[in-house]
């Protein structure tokens, strides 16, 4: 079985090499009597490490320190799971049985998977941050020294 190709190219030569490899793999798949799926799309920038640092080092940290629900405080991981469910939701993916895998049903299935912040674009992560910050302020009464991640970063990771 030929592996799928998933690559990001930023130069003409990189594109040419990826297309050549894709063409060779597609020919081999068709020669086996199978169909080929070819998909080319513009790559999007995934969330930045700075945004992620702000989320964990400031937003979740302040919510964990100040946020109280039913008389209890919760750790950042608990808030992270809560906010993912609240603001990101679920995606659905097809699970295809692998040959040799012990299963009771050989049909493909669909499973529900909680979305992750790692799959967000820079823009989507900014929107997620805004939602979490707003929820922290309005629902928990959290006071953030800053709500701007670039200002937070300029002060060495603190407001």
N, C-alpha and C positions, 0 to 999 in steps of 0.2 A: 504494500500500500504506500502511496506517495503522500508525503506530509504536505499540509497546507502551507502556503507562503503568505506571511504577513510581515511586511517590512515598510519602513518609512524612508523615503529618499528625499534628499535635498539638492542633489546635483543631477545634471543630465546623464553623466556616466553611471551614477547609481541607479537611475531609472532604466537605462539601457541594460545593465546587468540583471536587474530584477525582472525585466520583461523577457530577457533571453531565457533565464531560468524558468520563469513561468510558462513560456512557450514550450520548452522542452518537457516540463512536467505535464502540461495539458496534452501534448501529443501522446505521451505514454498512457495517460488515463483513457483517452479516446481509443487508442490501440487495444486497450483491454475491454472495449465495448461499453464503457461507462460515460456518463455525461460530465461536463466540466462547468464549474461556476467561476466566472471571472468578474471581479469587482474592483474598480479603481475609484478612490475617493480622495478628497483633500484631507490631509491629516489635520487634526486639531490639537492644540497645545493642552496637555493635561494640567491639572492644578499644579501650582508652583509649590516648591518646598517651603518658600517663605509663607505662603498662605497656610500650609499645613502646620508650620511652626506656630503661627499666630493662633490657629484654632486650638491646638493642644496646650501651648505655653501660656496663653492669655485667656481665651474665651472659656474653654472647658475648665481651666484652673480656677477662674473667678466664679464660675457657676458652681463648681464643686465646693468652694469655700463659703459662698454666700447663699446659695440656693438651698431652701429647706422645703421638703414636701412631707406632710403628715408628721412633722417634728423630727424628720431625719434628713441628714445630708447624704449625698451619693458621690461615689468616686467618678472620675472623668470617663472611665470606660462605660459605666452605666449610662451616663448622660449621652455619650457618643451613640450607643445602641438606641437609646430613646429618640434622639434627634434624627438618626437615619430613618427610623420607622415613621417618624412624624413628617419629615420633609423630603426624603428621597424615595421612599416606597420600595416597591418590588419590581423586578424584571422577570421575564419568563424565558427559560432556555430549554431547548430540546436535548434530551439525554438519549443517545443512541446506544443500544447494547454493543459491547465490544466482543468480538469473537473470542471464545474461550472463557468468557466471564460467566460465573454461575448465577443465573437469573431464572425466575419462574415464568417470565413473560418476555418474548423476543421482540415485542413491539417497541417502537420509540415512545418515550414519555416526555411530558413537559413538567418541569419543576419550577417552583417559585424561589427566587434567590433575592435576598435583601441587597439593594444597591449599595455601593461603597463609594466613599469620597475619593478613592483612588481612581475611579473611572470618570470623574467630573472634569470638564474643561475648566480653564481659568475663569471664564465668565460664569459657568455654573457654580464653581466653588465660591466665587464672590457673592452670588445670590444666596447660596447655602449659608455662608457666614452672616449675611445680613439677616436672614430668617432666624438663625440661632441667637444672634445678638438681640434682636427685637424681642424674641420670646423670653430670653433671660431677663430683660428689662421689664417687660409688661407683665409677665406671668409670675416671675420669681422676685422681682424687685431688686435684681442685681445691679450694682453700680460699677460700670467699667470705667477705668481711668481714661481709656481711649477706645473708640470704636473703629479706628482706622489702622489697618495692619501696617501700612507703610510708616506711619508715625510711631507705632509701637516698635518697629524694626530699627528706626533711626535712633531710638533711645536704648539700643543694645538689647532688645527683647523685653523691654519693660516700658510702661507708659511714662 
